[in-house]
């Protein structure tokens, strides 16, 4: 069964504030508007670009999205 991107992202949370992926995951976990059920790149990307200020660089999202695709086949 496929899991949502948010569910995958939550597996990356952790205490390391120097790791960009962990910081993104930790911040997304606090975002009540995050599209939690989505598996759609465009929907999530648009949301991040237009609605959040905790993601400094969309490259972080793109890297995690690729890992999500590889781990969610």
N, C-alpha and C positions, 0 to 999 in steps of 0.2 A: 504494500500500500504506500502510495506516495505521501510524503509529508509536506507541509507548507514550508516556504522559505523561512518564515518566522520561527517555526519549530526547529528547523536546522540551526538557525542563527542562535537560538537559545542554548544550544550545546556548546557554543564558543565562549560563553560568559566565563569570567574569571577575575581574579584580583590584580592581574598585571596591568597597571595603568600605562605602561610603555608599549604595549601591544595594541596596534590600531584595530585589529579585528575584535579583540576582547572589549576595548572601549566602545566600539560600535555596538556590539552585542549587549553590553551592559546598559547603554543609553537607550537602545531600542526596547529593552525589557521594561523601561519606565514610560514608554510612549504609548498612551492608551488609544491613540488614533491609528497606530501602525496597522496596515492591512494583514492581519494575523492569519487569515485563511488562504491568502493568495499564493499561487504557484506561477504567476504571470510576471515576467521580467518588466514589461512596459508599465504595468500598474504600480509595481513597487518602485521602480526607477523614477517615475513621475512623482509619486508621493514623496520620495526622498528629496528630489530636486526642488519641489515646490513648497514643502511643508516643514522641513526639519533644519535645525541649525547645529545639530550635534555631529553631523558627518562632514568633516573638513574636505574630503576628496572622494569623488564618486568611483575612483579606481579601487578603493577599499571594497565598496559594494560589488564591483565587477569581479574582483578576485574571489570574494566569498561566493558570489553567484556561480562561478565556474566550479568551485568545490562542491557547492550544493548540487549542481547537475551531475557531477561525477559520483557523488555519494547517494543519489536519490533515483537511481535507475530502476 
